[in-house]
Amino acid sequence: NEAQVIPVDELDEDALTPESMFTIYEEGFKSRIREEKVEDGRKITVVDLYPLEPKEKDYTIVRLDIDEEKMRITRAVVIGKNGTLYSYTIHQFKPNGPLSEAEFEFNESDFPGVTVIE
C-alpha cells in the first residue's frame, strides 16, 4: 500500500510513461503472445515484451493488453527485477485532448492509508 512519486523529468530515458507506453513496442524488444482472452465483452490479446538488452533495464517484462477490435492498449504492466509491479490501465482513450498538469499530480488525500515515498 505504497505510492512512489517521481517527477517526470527525473525518470530514466527508457522509463514507461503514459506517453511512451503506446510506442514502447516499436524497438528494443522481442515479443511473444501470452494469451488471448475475453474481458468485459472485448477480445484482448496479451503480449509480453522482453528487452533485447535486459542487463540495461530495471524490468524484465512489459505486458500489454491489446483490444483487438480497436487495436488499442488497454493495460500495461511492467514487472521489475526487484519484484515491483507497475500497472497502467487505460479506461478511456482521447488522442490529442487538452490536459492540465494537475491531471498528472498525485493527490495524497485521494488515497487514504497509502504511504507516499518521494
N, C-alpha and C positions, 0 to 999 in steps of 0.2 A: 504494500500500500504506500508506494513512494512515487514521487514525480521528480524527474531531473530536468531542471530548466537551464537551457544553454542558448545564449543569443546566437542567431543565425550566422553572424559574422565571425563567431568563434568555432564553428563547425569545421571538421576536416573537409577537404576538397571533394572526397568521394562519399560524404555522408548522404543518407537518404533523406530528402526533404520533400515537402508537398509538391514542389516544382519538379524535382528530379525523378520522382517515382514513376512518372509517365514516360520517361525516356531511358531509364536505367538499363533496360534490357538490350539496348541498341549496340553496345560494345563492352568488351571486357568480361563476358560471362559465357559459360556453356549452360545449356538449358535442358530440362527434362520435364515432360508432362507427368505430374504426380498422380492426378486423378481427374475424373470428370464426375460432376455431381449436380443435383438439382437443389437449389436453395431459394426459398421464397418464390417458387414457380419459375425461376430462371435457370438455364443451363450454364453452369460455371465450370471452366477448365482451370485447374490449379497447376501452375508452372513453378518449378524450383529453378532458381538461378544460382549457379556456383561460380565464384570469381575465378578467372583464369590465373590470377596471381594471389592465392589465398594468404600467403605469408604477409602480404602488404595490407590486408584488410582486417578490421576488427570483428568481422562477422563471417559466418560460414555459409549461410544460405539466405537468399531473399526469395520469399514465397509470394507469388502473385495470384490472386483470384481474378479471373477474367470473365466478364459477362459475354457469352458467345454471340448473343443477338446484337448487342450494342457495340461489341468489340472495345469494351472499356474495362479498366481495372476497377474492381470493387473493394479490394483489400490488398494491403501489402504488409507482410510480416518479415521482420529482419531478426534472424537468430544469431546472437553474438557469441563469440568464442568464450566469453566469460560467463555464459549462462543467461545473459539478459535477452529479453524478448521485446521488441518494439512492434506494435501493431497499429496500422493506419487503416481506418475504414472510411470509404467514400460513400456517403449517404446520398449526395446529390452532386451532379456534375454540371457546372455552368461555365463554359470556357470564356475567358477574356472578360469576366464580370468585374465590376468595381469592388475593391476590397480596401478596408482600412487596416492599419497596423494593429489596432485594438483586437481584431479578429484572430490575431496570431499570438496574443499575450495570454499567459497562464494566470487565471484569477483564482487564488487560493480559496476564496470564500465559496466558489462553485464546487469544491471538492473537500468537504469537511472530513477530518480524520486522516488526510493524506499528508505524509511528511514530505516537505519540499527540500530537495538537495540542489544547491546552486553552485 
